[in-house]
């Protein structure tokens, strides 16, 4: 018997691009570039995004992206 697939199930398996992304790669994020905000290699630790808590707080490097993700 031939195996059939339901198209709606196959469509649900396609993932949104932001589900596998991190905030570091988003075009909305801007790095906090101050000397006390750096790791031992000299890379910034946090970035800001207007969509995260209304832009008030920094986001740690490597945080999963939100639904507003826009690729650089």
Buried (B, 14 or more C-beta within 10 A) or exposed (E): EEEEEEEEEEEEEEEEEBEEBBBBEBEBBEBBEEEEBBEEEEEBBBBBBEBBEEEEEBBEBEBEBBEEBEEE
